[in-house]
Amino acid sequence: MREITVQSYADAEKFLSEVPRFTKKNPFEETKEFYKYIQSREGGRYDEEKLGKVIHVAGTNGKGSVCAFLQSVCRESGYRTGMFVSPHLVTTRERFCVDGNMISEEEFVRAFNWLAGMVEAYHEVNPEYSPSYFERLFFMGVHVFAGAGVDVTILETGLGGRLDTTNVVSNPVLAVITEVGFDHMEYLGDTIEQIASEKAGIIKSNVPVVFVDRKKQVSDIIRHKAAACGCKSCPVSKNDYKINEIQKKFIDFSVFNLYYDYGRIIVNTKAVYQVENAAAAVRACEVLKRDCGLGQITVESIRAGIRGMFWAGRMEEIAPGVYIDGAHNEDGIAAFVQSLNEAPDFCGGGCGDRNVLVFSVVKDKQYDKMIEMLCGLSMITDVVVTHIPGERGAALEALRDIFGRYAGKSIQNIRICERIEDAVRYGMSVRGESGMVYIVGSLYLAGFVRKLFG
């Protein structure tokens, strides 16, 4: 694919949207060689040291939220931060955050054009090299964060870990692995052990690792890899935190630690699953303070950072009584169901009100089990199945039939709406004055609806 420079953000996005048609993911070693090439240019201006302290985060669910919690705490502690995450919900610029704010369109264009120049120059070394979509965004992030002079860079893997583009970074100060479950099996393997091994691939020699200790098979693999690499491993299990109270707008919880007394910590969400993510972030901050040179982190900045974190598309109320959640695999849906069952005021209100579930999913997901879990929600009265545009969306009739198979007595109606706009409009029209609309099943769906509501 020919490298071009662009004048506008729209042109940059158009070019990037066409990349998957022409370029596939490169062998990891080739990606690594290009990363080294970047660092050698312009007098070391983009040397890895310019990224500050690098925190590398992998996992199946929760890794974006953990990144956001860490960003918030580091900012509260006085550090300048860069954060690279994926996917985006509305605009590609969301993937690059400096000090908690996504970059401007002008900054995006500068990074895009810089990378085009780098790739053109690199063709003297390797004429065939062309970065994939995700690789391009990662290298643009290197440009943005190095240029911003950040103290801390937080990197979220795309998928996997061992062969993920972000794993070209050679000297992170901390690895974090969130909950590991079944997703992207066509790339990562069919067993939980295979998937965990890929995620554990971000662990590097003598770099401490914080991980969610939920599944024994996963934890055993992470511990074994950490021991082989001479790393300190810091598990976070359900015994390490406790939910004290779930209120309408927040959850009050405690983290148990021998070194620090946090008292009660507040996370500003009703999503119960965010407590585990927050607890993992707290543990990561402890390690960053003690072992990684980020001594400005304090109990106060941790509490303020956890409370101040906002992460779009995760049990987000985008309008009164309308919630979007990016859960898109079995474990994500299980966490969504747990939140609806445990948090107050998620069930709708008065007589005659209906609670509507709007659902869509890509066809390569294990959606049969996802739907079975959703049908176990006793507060749901109506289901609207809609379609994700393009070839990836699952067939609507198949989804409707699965809902029909599992639906209990509470579900009165299962409806198909081809267009997402029509599905949301129908849900809003039938819910009543205080009924709820829950939109779940895909990050694309969450992003589309978020944009719809402006």
C-alpha positions in Angstrom: 0.0 0.0 0.0 1.5 3.4 -1.0 2.3 5.7 1.8 0.6 9.1 1.6 0.5 12.3 3.7 -2.9 13.9 4.4 -4.2 17.4 5.1 -7.2 16.5 7.2 -8.3 14.1 9.9 -11.1 12.8 7.7 -8.5 11.8 5.0 -6.3 10.1 7.7 -9.3 8.0 8.9 -10.3 7.2 5.4 -6.8 5.8 4.6 -6.7 3.9 7.9 -10.1 2.3 7.2 -8.7 0.9 3.9 -5.5 -0.6 5.4 -7.1 -4.0 6.4 -7.9 -4.6 2.8 -4.3 -4.3 1.7 -2.2 -5.2 4.7 -2.3 -8.1 7.2 -0.5 -8.3 10.6 3.2 -8.6 10.1 5.4 -11.2 11.7 6.3 -10.0 15.2 10.0 -9.8 14.5 9.4 -7.5 11.5 7.3 -5.2 13.6 10.0 -5.2 16.3 12.6 -4.3 13.7 10.6 -1.3 12.5 10.1 -0.2 16.2 13.9 -0.3 16.6 14.3 1.7 13.4 12.0 4.4 14.7 14.1 4.6 17.9 17.3 5.0 16.0 16.1 8.0 13.9 16.1 11.7 14.6 18.8 11.5 17.3 16.9 9.1 19.5 13.9 11.4 19.7 11.6 8.4 19.8 13.8 6.2 22.0 11.7 4.1 24.4 13.0 6.1 27.3 11.0 9.0 26.0 7.8 7.1 26.9 8.7 7.4 30.6 7.7 4.5 32.8 5.8 2.0 30.7 2.9 -0.1 32.2 1.8 -2.9 30.0 -1.8 -4.3 30.4 -3.3 -7.5 28.9 -6.3 -9.6 29.6 -9.7 -10.6 28.1 -12.0 -8.3 30.1 -11.4 -5.2 32.1 -8.0 -4.2 30.7 -9.2 -0.9 29.3 -10.9 0.0 32.6 -7.7 -0.9 34.5 -5.7 1.4 32.1 -8.2 4.2 32.8 -7.9 3.7 36.6 -4.1 3.8 36.4 -4.1 6.9 34.2 -6.4 8.6 36.7 -4.3 7.7 39.7 -1.0 8.7 38.0 -2.5 12.1 37.1 -3.8 12.6 40.6 -0.2 11.9 41.7 1.2 14.6 39.6 2.5 12.6 36.7 2.1 13.4 33.0 0.5 10.4 31.3 0.0 8.8 27.9 -2.5 6.1 27.4 -2.9 3.8 24.3 -6.1 1.8 24.3 -8.5 0.0 21.9 -10.9 -0.3 20.4 -12.5 3.2 20.1 -16.2 3.8 20.5 -16.8 6.9 18.3 -13.5 8.4 17.1 -10.1 6.8 16.5 -8.6 9.7 18.5 -9.9 8.0 21.7 -7.1 5.5 21.4 -4.5 8.2 22.3 -4.9 10.0 25.6 -2.5 12.6 27.0 -3.2 13.6 30.5 -6.7 12.1 30.3 -7.7 13.8 27.1 -7.9 12.3 23.6 -5.6 14.1 21.1 -6.8 16.7 18.7 -7.4 16.1 15.0 -4.4 18.2 14.2 -2.2 16.1 16.5 -3.6 12.9 14.9 -2.7 14.2 11.4 0.8 15.1 12.5 1.3 11.7 13.9 -0.1 10.1 10.8 2.2 12.0 8.4 5.2 11.4 10.6 4.6 7.6 10.4 4.1 7.8 6.6 7.5 9.4 6.4 9.1 6.8 8.6 7.6 3.9 6.6 8.8 5.5 3.3 12.3 5.9 4.7 12.3 2.3 6.1 11.6 0.9 2.6 15.3 1.4 2.0 15.8 -1.3 4.6 12.7 -3.4 3.9 10.8 -2.5 0.7 8.0 -4.8 1.5 7.1 -3.6 5.0 3.7 -2.0 5.5 2.2 -1.7 9.0 -1.2 -3.1 9.7 -4.0 -1.0 11.0 -3.2 -1.7 14.7 0.5 -1.4 14.1 0.1 2.1 12.5 -2.0 3.3 15.5 0.6 2.0 18.0 3.5 3.7 16.2 1.5 6.9 16.0 1.1 6.6 19.8 4.8 6.3 20.2 5.2 9.6 18.3 2.4 11.3 20.3 3.6 10.2 23.8 7.3 10.8 23.2 6.5 14.3 21.8 4.3 15.1 24.8 7.1 14.3 27.3 5.0 12.0 29.4 6.2 10.5 32.7 4.1 7.4 32.4 2.8 5.5 29.4 0.0 3.0 29.8 -0.3 0.4 27.0 -3.3 -1.9 26.5 -2.7 -4.9 24.3 -5.0 -5.3 21.3 -5.5 -9.0 21.8 -3.3 -11.8 23.2 0.0 -10.5 24.4 3.0 -12.6 23.3 2.7 -11.5 19.6 0.8 -8.3 20.2 2.3 -5.2 18.6 2.6 -3.5 22.0 4.9 -6.2 23.2 7.7 -4.7 21.1 8.3 -2.5 24.1 11.4 -3.9 25.8 11.5 -2.2 29.2 8.2 -1.9 30.9 8.2 -1.3 34.7 5.1 -3.3 35.3 2.9 -5.9 33.7 -0.8 -6.2 34.6 -3.0 -9.1 33.5 -6.8 -8.7 34.1 -9.4 -11.4 34.0 -8.7 -14.0 31.3 -11.5 -15.8 29.5 -12.6 -17.2 26.1 -12.4 -14.7 23.3 -10.5 -14.4 20.0 -10.0 -18.2 20.1 -9.2 -18.3 16.4 -6.0 -16.4 17.2 -5.2 -17.4 20.8 -6.2 -21.0 21.1 -9.2 -23.2 22.1 -8.4 -23.7 25.8 -8.2 -21.3 28.7 -4.6 -22.5 29.2 -3.6 -21.6 25.7 -5.2 -18.2 26.0 -3.6 -17.5 29.3 -0.2 -18.4 27.9 -0.6 -15.9 25.2 -1.7 -13.2 27.7 1.3 -14.1 29.9 3.6 -13.4 27.0 3.8 -9.7 28.1 5.8 -10.8 31.2 9.5 -9.9 30.9 12.5 -10.6 33.0 12.5 -9.0 36.5 9.4 -7.0 35.7 6.7 -7.3 38.5 3.3 -8.6 37.4 0.0 -7.9 39.0 -2.8 -10.3 37.9 -6.4 -11.1 38.6 -6.5 -14.4 40.5 -9.9 -15.8 39.5 -9.3 -19.0 37.6 -6.7 -21.5 38.9 -5.6 -22.7 35.5 -4.9 -19.1 34.5 -3.2 -18.1 37.7 -0.9 -21.2 37.6 0.3 -20.3 34.2 1.0 -16.7 35.1 2.8 -17.6 38.3 4.9 -20.2 36.4 5.9 -17.6 33.7 6.6 -15.0 36.4 8.8 -17.4 38.3 10.7 -18.4 35.2 11.4 -14.8 34.4 12.4 -13.9 37.9 9.4 -11.6 38.5 7.6 -10.7 41.6 3.9 -11.8 41.1 1.1 -10.0 42.9 -2.3 -11.7 42.7 -5.6 -10.0 43.3 -8.4 -12.3 44.3 -11.9 -11.8 45.8 -10.3 -12.2 49.2 -8.4 -8.9 48.6 -11.4 -6.6 48.4 -14.9 -6.3 49.7 -17.9 -4.4 48.5 -19.4 -2.4 51.4 -22.3 -0.7 49.8 -23.9 -0.3 46.4 -25.7 3.0 45.9 -27.5 4.6 43.0 -24.5 6.3 41.5 -21.5 4.6 43.2 -20.0 1.5 44.9 -18.2 1.8 48.2 -15.5 -0.9 48.7 -12.4 -1.8 50.7 -9.0 -3.2 49.6 -7.1 -5.2 52.2 -3.3 -4.5 52.5 -0.7 -4.9 55.2 1.1 -1.7 54.2 -1.6 0.9 53.6 -4.9 1.8 55.1 -7.2 3.0 52.4 -10.4 3.1 54.4 -13.4 3.0 52.1 -12.8 3.6 48.4 -15.5 4.9 46.0 -15.9 3.9 42.4 -18.3 6.1 40.5 -20.4 3.4 38.8 -23.1 0.8 39.5 -21.1 -1.8 37.5 -20.2 -4.3 40.1 -17.4 -5.8 37.9 -15.5 -2.5 38.1 -14.7 -3.2 41.7 -12.4 -6.0 40.7 -10.7 -3.8 38.1 -10.3 -1.0 40.6 -8.8 -3.4 43.1 -6.3 -4.6 40.5 -5.4 -1.0 39.7 -4.9 -0.3 43.4 -2.5 -3.2 43.8 -0.7 -2.1 40.6 -0.3 1.4 42.1 1.2 -0.1 45.3 3.8 -1.9 43.2 4.5 1.2 41.1 5.1 3.2 44.3 7.3 0.6 46.1 9.2 -1.0 43.2 9.0 1.2 40.1 10.1 4.6 41.1 6.7 6.4 41.1 7.0 7.6 44.7 4.5 10.4 44.4 1.7 7.9 44.5 -0.1 8.1 47.8 -3.1 6.7 49.6 -4.9 10.0 48.9 -4.0 10.0 45.2 -5.1 6.4 44.8 -8.5 7.1 46.4 -9.0 10.3 44.4 -7.9 8.6 41.1 -10.2 5.6 41.6 -13.1 7.9 42.4 -12.4 10.2 39.5 -12.1 7.6 36.8 -14.7 7.6 34.0 -14.7 4.9 31.2 -17.2 5.3 28.4 -19.4 2.4 27.3 -19.1 0.4 30.5 -22.5 0.4 32.2 -22.8 4.0 31.1 -26.1 5.8 31.5 -26.2 7.8 28.2 -29.8 9.1 28.9 -32.1 8.7 31.8 -32.7 5.0 32.2 -30.7 4.1 29.0 -27.5 2.1 29.6 -24.8 0.9 27.2 -22.3 -1.8 28.1 -19.5 -3.1 25.9 -19.7 -6.7 27.2 -19.1 -8.9 24.1 -18.0 -12.3 25.4 -19.3 -14.8 27.9 -17.4 -13.4 30.9 -18.3 -9.9 30.0 -22.0 -10.8 29.8 -21.8 -12.7 33.1 -20.4 -9.5 34.7 -23.2 -7.4 33.1 -25.8 -9.8 34.4 -24.2 -9.7 37.9 -24.5 -5.9 37.9 -28.1 -5.9 37.0 -28.9 -8.5 39.6 -27.0 -6.8 42.5 -27.1 -3.1 41.9 -30.3 -1.1 43.0 -32.4 0.9 40.6 -31.5 -1.3 37.6 -34.9 -2.9 37.4 -37.2 -0.1 36.3 -40.0 1.3 38.3 -43.7 1.6 38.1 -46.7 -0.5 37.1 -46.9 -1.2 33.4 -43.2 -0.2 32.7 -41.1 -2.5 30.7 -37.4 -3.2 30.6 -36.0 -3.6 27.2 -32.8 -5.4 26.1 -31.3 -4.3 22.8 -28.7 -6.9 21.7 -26.3 -7.4 18.8 -23.2 -9.4 18.4 -20.6 -10.4 15.8 -20.9 -13.9 14.3 -17.6 -15.2 15.5 -18.6 -14.9 19.2 -19.9 -17.8 21.4 -23.3 -16.0 21.6 -25.5 -19.0 22.4 -24.2 -19.0 26.0 -24.3 -15.2 26.1 -28.0 -15.2 25.2 -28.8 -17.9 27.7 -27.3 -15.8 30.5 -29.2 -12.7 29.4 -32.5 -14.6 29.4 -31.9 -15.4 33.0 -32.5 -11.7 33.9 -35.9 -11.7 35.5 -36.4 -7.9 35.0 -36.2 -8.1 31.2 -39.6 -7.9 29.5 -38.7 -7.2 25.9 -35.8 -8.1 23.6 -34.8 -6.3 20.4 -32.3 -8.0 18.2 -30.4 -5.7 15.8 -27.7 -6.0 13.3 -24.1 -4.8 13.3 -23.5 -3.4 9.8 -21.2 -5.4 7.4 -20.4 -9.1 7.1 -19.3 -9.6 10.7 -22.8 -9.2 12.2 -24.6 -12.4 13.3 -27.8 -13.4 11.5 -30.9 -11.8 13.1 -33.1 -14.8 12.7 -30.6 -17.1 14.4 -30.3 -14.7 17.3 -34.1 -14.4 17.6 -34.5 -18.2 17.6 -31.9 -18.5 20.4 -33.6 -15.9 22.5 -36.9 -17.8 21.9 -35.3 -21.0 23.1 -34.0 -19.6 26.4 -36.6 -16.9 27.2 -38.4 -17.3 30.5 -41.9 -16.1 31.5 -40.7 -12.5 32.1 -39.8 -11.9 28.4 -43.1 -11.0 26.6 -41.8 -10.0 23.3 -38.8 -10.7 21.0 -38.5 -8.3 18.0 -36.1 -7.9 15.1 -34.9 -4.5 13.9 -32.3 -4.5 11.1 -31.1 -0.9 11.8 -29.6 -0.1 15.2 -31.4 3.3 15.2 -34.8 1.6 14.8 -34.0 -0.9 17.6 -33.1 1.9 20.1 -36.2 3.9 19.0 -38.5 0.9 19.6 -36.9 0.2 23.0 -37.4 3.8 24.0 -41.1 3.8 22.8 -42.2 0.7 24.8 -40.4 1.0 28.1 -42.9 3.4 29.8 -42.2 6.3 32.0 -39.6 4.6 34.3 -38.6 1.4 32.5 -35.1 0.8 31.4 -33.3 0.2 28.1 -30.1 -1.9 28.2 -27.9 -2.0 25.1 -25.3 -4.8 25.1 -23.4 -7.4 23.1 -20.8 -5.4 21.2 -18.4 -2.5 21.6 -19.3 -1.4 18.1 -23.0 -1.4 19.2 -22.2 0.6 22.3 -20.1 3.1 20.3 -22.8 3.5 17.6 -25.5 4.2 20.2 -23.3 6.5 22.2 -22.8 8.6 19.0 -26.5 8.4 18.3 -27.3 10.1 21.6 -24.6 12.7 21.0 
